[in-house]
């Protein structure tokens, strides 16, 4: 995007206009992909429940592991490798 904005300083008006227009369109495309697309996907994609969800999980995981949703009673537990990462970070300091 910066390269196209640099073209805005070109002495030829045709190249300057092309640079500005292209940079604006890139910014517009970025904003649409970050703001509009996720919202649109939530509206368009149906929520899967029951057998449909089980079939989808089976198709994605191919039976390699069982998907278990996070239980609220285990929310306070930490990831097994988290303590070791914290120790390494302290050692590096």
C-alpha positions as CSV (number, residue, x, y, z in Angstrom):
1,X,0.0,0.0,0.0
2,X,2.8,2.4,0.8
3,X,4.3,1.8,-2.6
4,X,1.1,3.0,-4.2
5,X,0.9,6.0,-2.0
6,X,4.4,6.9,-3.1
7,X,3.1,7.0,-6.6
8,X,0.9,9.9,-5.5
9,X,4.0,12.1,-5.6
10,X,4.6,11.2,-9.3
11,X,4.9,14.3,-11.6
12,X,2.4,12.7,-14.1
13,X,-1.2,13.1,-12.9
14,X,-2.2,9.8,-14.4
15,X,0.3,7.9,-12.2
16,X,-0.5,10.0,-9.1
17,X,-4.2,9.3,-9.5
18,X,-3.6,5.6,-10.0
19,X,-1.5,5.5,-6.9
20,X,-4.0,7.2,-4.7
21,X,-7.0,5.3,-6.1
22,X,-5.2,1.9,-5.6
23,X,-4.2,2.7,-2.0
24,X,-7.7,3.8,-1.1
25,X,-9.1,0.6,-2.6
26,X,-6.6,-1.5,-0.7
27,X,-7.6,0.2,2.5
28,X,-11.3,-0.3,1.7
29,X,-10.8,-4.0,0.9
30,X,-9.0,-4.4,4.2
31,X,-11.8,-2.8,6.2
32,X,-14.5,-4.8,4.4
33,X,-12.6,-8.1,5.0
34,X,-12.1,-7.3,8.7
35,X,-15.5,-5.8,9.5
36,X,-18.1,-6.9,7.1
37,X,-17.1,-10.4,6.1
38,X,-17.1,-11.9,9.7
39,X,-20.5,-10.4,10.3
40,X,-21.8,-11.7,7.0
41,X,-20.5,-15.2,7.7
42,X,-22.3,-15.2,11.1
43,X,-25.6,-14.3,9.3
44,X,-25.2,-16.7,6.4
45,X,-23.6,-19.8,8.1
46,X,-26.2,-22.0,9.8
47,X,-25.6,-23.0,13.4
48,X,-25.0,-26.8,13.6
49,X,-26.5,-28.8,16.4
50,X,-26.8,-32.4,17.4
51,X,-26.2,-35.0,14.8
52,X,-25.1,-32.4,12.2
53,X,-22.4,-31.1,14.4
54,X,-21.2,-34.6,15.3
55,X,-20.9,-35.5,11.6
56,X,-19.0,-32.3,10.9
57,X,-16.6,-32.9,13.8
58,X,-16.0,-36.4,12.6
59,X,-15.3,-35.2,9.0
60,X,-12.9,-32.6,10.3
61,X,-11.0,-34.7,12.8
62,X,-11.3,-38.0,10.9
63,X,-11.6,-39.7,14.3
64,X,-8.0,-38.7,15.3
65,X,-9.1,-37.0,18.5
66,X,-12.3,-36.5,20.4
67,X,-13.5,-32.9,20.6
68,X,-14.7,-32.0,24.1
69,X,-16.0,-28.6,24.8
70,X,-14.4,-26.7,27.7
71,X,-16.2,-27.4,30.9
72,X,-16.8,-24.4,33.2
73,X,-15.6,-26.3,36.2
74,X,-12.1,-26.6,34.7
75,X,-11.8,-23.0,33.6
76,X,-9.4,-22.2,36.4
77,X,-6.9,-24.9,35.3
78,X,-3.8,-23.8,33.4
79,X,-2.2,-25.2,30.2
80,X,0.4,-27.9,31.1
81,X,3.2,-26.0,29.2
82,X,2.3,-22.6,30.5
83,X,4.4,-22.8,33.8
84,X,7.5,-23.9,31.9
85,X,7.1,-21.0,29.4
86,X,6.8,-18.6,32.3
87,X,10.0,-20.0,33.9
88,X,11.9,-19.7,30.7
89,X,10.8,-16.1,30.3
90,X,12.0,-15.3,33.8
91,X,15.3,-17.0,33.2
92,X,15.8,-14.9,30.0
93,X,15.3,-11.7,31.9
